[in-house]
Amino acid sequence: MLTLGRTMPTHLPLKTFLDFDPGTLKDLSSDLGKIDLQPFQARLVFEKLLISAKTEDPNYVLNYKTIRKLGKLVDGLTGKHFKPDKMSPLDVTSSVSAIVSSQRTSLDMDRTLTEAVRQAMLFIYGDSYMEQLTDLDMEALGPRILSQFSDSEVNQLSSEQCQQFMGRLGSHSDLNVVRSRKQRFANKMLDCMDATTGRLTELNLSKMGNLVCELPGNDFSPARMTDKEFLRVRPHLGHCCLDRNQRNVIKARLPVHSHEADDVLRDLGGGVCNVLDDIDIATMDDVIIANRAPAILNLGGSMEQRNRRLERESRCQHALSVEQPVMRRENLGLRVQQCREAVAVAYTRVMRGKGARRRRSLHHRPQCQEMKALGFGNTIWDSFKLRDMEPGDFNACVGYLSRLDVPWTYSQKESLLENAVQEWGRVEKWTPQHIGELGPLLTVASPNDLSNLDLSDLDVVEYISSYEWSDTHTRLMAEKFLKDQKVTVDKLKSYHLAAMGEIICGLSAADIKLIPAAEYRLVARKVGMIRNCPYEVLQSLKSLAEVVYGSPYNWEYPTLAEIGAVVGGLTLSELNRVPRSDFEFVSAEYGIPAIDGVIMGQFPDQRFSQLTPSQAAAVHNRQRRELTYEQLRNLLIVQYHHETDIPEDAYAMFGKEKRTSGCEPRRMSYKLSCFCLIIFSLLNYMGFETS
């Protein structure tokens, strides 16, 4: 029997999974359960296994042993598969535990599984299931499922249950729910502990865990929290998404100008710049900062820690941009980067023994070892210093610098490119290794340089094609790609198409029609992983997909999941014909963002209620500005799970006022909206009913 192990490519076409006969698929299930399949692939395999099992035994139901055996295929399990009324109570609780521990996805699976878990608890305990929830039950459910319970359900918990419930949530540092909901969790926990008046005790704070991040700023003041208690919460603060009020109160209590400053930096770790800003750093002792700088600037050290912190910062920036009034909003990304630059300057002064305290005092050339220690603080180097790097330092560090996810300026990128020309010669002489080293820095290359790049190595092409290129760049690179590969469009093979990535957007509509359909079919999912294609190109790709899959009016979920961004080429009538059960398979990462905003604005209102949470979150700002009030409201309810969690500013930032009457803003001018409101009020006053 074939053994797949962990090396099976996860970009295989869906047809590969659909073509397995039930017997073979059943034999392979253990191997497939060890592979990190995409969620839709896991779901297809799971669905087919379930059909096979029910064919053999019409009364077949899932049980604990089956779920454990599925391994990572549990990612394909949704609420509709989980039938607690046909399982024993032991099977129900054991299965819930296995599901929660196996699930990797967050938004979509949580919603359906939470509903299934409610049904399971209702089945075991009856209507009072929340009152009978034990600590072991909560441990089995895990924080992600617990966080989806409604306010009314949480209010049914006893004081002791409530503390256990919130403690489970507080133990999870990356709880993926909106800030307003986490703040309500924190307030509820204070109620549970009867801590809403007087001081917060050390015991209370220890039970709250990371929910201390959601306490209002005043709760961090000496009146509410003693120095000893504040010391206990300090290690949590580096992970917090703090608003300005919280940060000001916290900073006032941090002894950054005393001998305890090193302890403060140690406690905050890679999150120092979440709390402090560049002015605070500038007043601290350089030597203390320098000792902690590598950990601060490399966000904890490991790649996993770095990625987790960057994701957390991105979520925080989005939350604060939506939840704070426009006039009080701050650019979190800019403030954090300025703080990191201040840390980098202090580190460099100490390492070089410089006494000057200003950024312009960095007269020396950057050295590679130093740059690797500076990590995300490398933006301190102006373009002249980067251009002045020693050849050995440039060659040793250019690959590291190009992969740093920092806000390089255009001139900084240009300086590094000029260094490359100086060290490696003219662009046409660059090897594939050189091109791979530069990576995203190539996005500022001139059209002439790009037209001279060697695109003969498919691995290098696949690597650089994932970056965000301009339309001019993609056109030039598409022409050069065909030339270097010595192939015409009608002779392109599947491996060419898989490597092209965003470059395929540079082909003309006429060229795309010449792509062999049989070759496209083999890598349709890889081709669909594009983000910045013009609508005309997506329409041409849709025409190519029609040759493979037939009329778009007949496309079902396997096709919609497979084609990714090509969904953006469908017309309004074609999209409206997709049933809800199939539309949820449209890729949140590539498909939803690719749909034209004007077309999305003409969707029926109920279509937005049918999106999955991850699809709703993927609708970008340009698309949201085209929506009516009712469409946006339905979208936000799905995205935030509960209408009470929708931030007040979520409507205003897209030019819509939150409705409090029967007069909808939609696409009317401000004066017309006011006139509508006046008429509405007069009709009510005169006794006419309005709706």
Helices and strands as residue ranges (DSSP letters): H 14-18, H 22-32, H 39-56, H 64-70, G 71-76, G 79-81, G 84-86, H 89-102, H 107-125, G 126-128, H 135-146, H 151-154, H 159-170, H 179-192, H 202-208, G 209-214, G 217-220, H 227-237, H 244-253, H 261-268, G 269-271, H 272-275, H 278-282, H 286-297, H 303-323, G 326-328, H 332-352, G 359-361, H 368-374, G 375-380, H 383-387, H 391-402, H 410-424, G 427-429, H 432-438, G 439-444, H 447-450, H 458-464, H 471-484, G 489-491, H 494-500, G 501-506, H 509-512, H 517-522, H 524-527, H 535-549, G 552-554, H 557-563, G 564-569, H 572-576, H 580-583, H 591-594, H 597-600, H 605-609, H 613-618, H 621-624, H 629-640, G 643-645, H 649-652, H 670-685
